[in-house]
């Protein structure tokens, strides 16, 4: 009944009606779901729209990239911006909104400056937090209500907790680090990754191209060796420096996710179609809901889906990425991917317009 009424009107009105219907559908779901966790609600909303039995009526029966109207894309982007920071949660140190400000005091040497990037945005590092060397003792305030990762310009992570008063200092080698005003267990945790990556750089592995199964196995071997050395370093560090058990668990998860991120960097793969078997062996490594709180895992997940979609075409577009997400993933991982694929497409369309 509904589909026949759509066919009976002109093409222009049909497009307009589809667009209105989708926007109304989105609005109803936004109102219906409790916004206790806005970002999760948003992802669930998008997922329900796409798998809804009515979405073919609302969006037509052409390829998916042609079904999604531009006004809907605008709604998706606006809603995403409004709640993008709400979904990142490492659990252990959420503080219920109490003392949700982080303070960073400038104690850099001379006129040196430092830049840090927030990693609580779903898929890209936020605008840089710049600390200008000449502004001595100036204080920068960051609002966060859960564990926050700040990356320096070399992509070394500093794990920050709400309410902390940090100081930015310059090391003897010229690098910038974050410490607490008084040296405590937390300073040991803050400096851990800086010490780790200085001794065990991992980015060198990411520069090696993968052409064949042998290259993939060699890359696996190198990454596994790095992982073992990182775990060993954590064990030794924990014996000589006081660190919390929560941080040890955090670091172990971070190691695993960093290895996945490096291994499945799509820019390393010259012929991904020839490595389908090797790539698919890792499917079970991308089903953890807990890992979705990690920035490096979310990037690795998207990259992995891109490589799976590359089995169909060398340069997968919207339709291939979406179909791969539906076919190869379940649960929160699938919702996360569908959300990301939609947002990428929405941003592309907005930039084109």
Phi, psi and omega in degrees: 000312180293316183295325180292324178294326176296320183289338186279347181261169182293163182300317182297314181293326180297316178297315181297319181293318178301316181297314180297319181298318180294317180297317178298317179302314179298315182298317180299316181292322179299320181285323186292318184280137174293135184266053175286324174232090189303320185291317178296320177301319179298314181296317179297322179300310181299316182298318181292324177297315185291325181265002179297142177294348181265355189288338175289326177290316183290325188248357180090180185245016176279186179300153187303322182295342178260354182273336190269114184288153185295324180294326176295319179301321178297318178299317180300314182295316180298315180295322179298312180300323184293332186228020185295329184273000190273344192262351184279118181214121175265000167081307192294332189232023174297140187239016174063025177089358180274132176051061188264023180246134174255134180249132177239116181263137183276111172231035179290152180288144172051226179257022180290149179237165179218151179230134176231148183240129176288139180245030177262000169285145187308315189224358178217151179294139182287175178304146186293147171263108186262132177245112185270125187303322184288343179274069185300138176063009175291154184237130175257137180250131177238131178268127175204147180242016178202180179307132183236132175258126174250124177264138173276184185293344177261011180065032171271125184275143171239123185268112188248144179247149180303143175086358183279145174252105185258161173235137176267122183236164177252127177280170181297333179274003178093352179282156179257140180225163175249132177226168172277159181303325175241139183289118182222188175305322181293326176296321176301321180289320179298323184271356187302306185292329176297316177292321181297307186288340174290324181271326185232074178294137181253340185294340178297328179294323185292346181276350182274124181286153179241112181254332189216176177300322179297318178297320180297316179295322177295321178293318175304313182298315180295320180290320178295323176295318177298317181299314179298320179293324179293319178296319178296319179297319178299318179298314180294317180299320180294337178277332183256347178227140178283119176224154182282157178296324179300323182288324177299316179295319178301312182298318180298318176296319181299318178303310182301315182291324179294322178296318178295321180297316181290317184296320187253032171292113186297339180287349178275340188267119178272327181223070183298335180297333182274357185239027182303317181297315181294320182292316185292343178299341185262008185304320183288349180279355185243033182246000184281122176291325183297324182290344181295345178282352181263129180302314183293330177290318181296321176293317179298320179299313180295318178298320180297317177297323178298318179292324176295318179293334180290348176292337182267321178210145187300321181238085185295140177256199184303309184299316181294319180293319179295312181297322178295319179298317179292320186282321192256354184227160177223167172063211184301327179297318179293317178299318180299316181292317179300317177302312185292320179297318179297315183293319177301317179295318180299315180297318178300316182293322180293319179295327180288329185281000000 
